Amino acid sequence: MDTASGPLRTEGEPIRVVVVDDQELFRRGLTMLLASETDLEVVGEAGDGIEGTALAETSAPDVVLLDVRMPRRSGIEACRAIKEAVPTAKIIMLTVSDEEGDLYEAVKSGASGYLLKDSSIEEVAQAVRVVSDGQSLISPSMAVKLIDEFKQMSKPDRDHVPGLRLTERELEVLRHVATGMNNREIAKVLFISENTVKNHVRNILEKLQLHSRMEAVMYAVKEKLLDLP
């Protein structure tokens, strides 16, 4: 089970990153650019989903960057396999695909981030830092599509009552997560510690048997736990 706290890493150590993409020039270029960031360390790269999964198992990265469309094993399939083999690893899908179906499958498979390849290197590097810290991040254009899907899921069966209830505090935390707030911002609003927020998010994921914050919000809207404007 993926948790909000992420892999344990000694303070000051760089974030360990694996890059998986079948386009060699893009992969090598991204690797070089990320390696220039002092707080990031690229510990390996692979050209397809099977190699990427094996590399993640042996290198125990903090964050894996995955392309969606790859030979032998797709990024979505690799995401599932990596989350099962290395639960602490955070996954960012980095792709040219702006299709809603790929975004939803990535979220359901445990991805914590979804970025388009037209993102700047600064945006990719920041996404690595954000998901490593237990947050979720997706490209703004894809975020709009995800919100639209939330709204569609919240419309039918308004009288449906979910069988699994969260505590009032957990619901409160989940509502703030749904607005895109990070743990520090939630802690400030609720007047609790950031660590307490992390514990609440971890409990929410465990209760709902989900892998990521984005997936928890999708579930919450579908089960009528949240209402979006």
Salt bridges, closest charged atoms under 4 A:
ASP2 OD2 - LYS83 NZ 3.28
ASP2 OD1 - LYS90 NZ 3.45
ASP21 OD2 - LYS117 NZ 2.71
GLU24 OE2 - ARG28 NH1 3.54
GLU37 OE1 - ARG129 NH2 2.80
ASP39 OD2 - ARG129 NE 2.54
GLU45 OE2 - ARG27 NE 2.84
GLU45 OE2 - ARG28 NE 2.76
ASP48 OD2 - ARG72 NH1 3.00
ASP62 OD2 - ARG9 NH1 3.93
ASP67 OD2 - LYS117 NZ 3.47
GLU99 OE1 - ARG69 NH2 3.50
ASP102 OD2 - ARG69 NH2 2.39
GLU105 OE1 - ARG80 NH2 3.20
GLU105 OE2 - LYS108 NZ 2.98
ASP133 OD1 - LYS198 NZ 3.96
GLU170 OE1 - LYS207 NZ 2.95
GLU172 OE1 - ARG169 NH1 3.03
GLU194 OE1 - ARG184 NE 3.70
GLU215 OE1 - HIS211 ND1 3.39
GLU223 OE1 - HIS160 NE2 2.89
ASP227 OD1 - ARG158 NH2 2.51
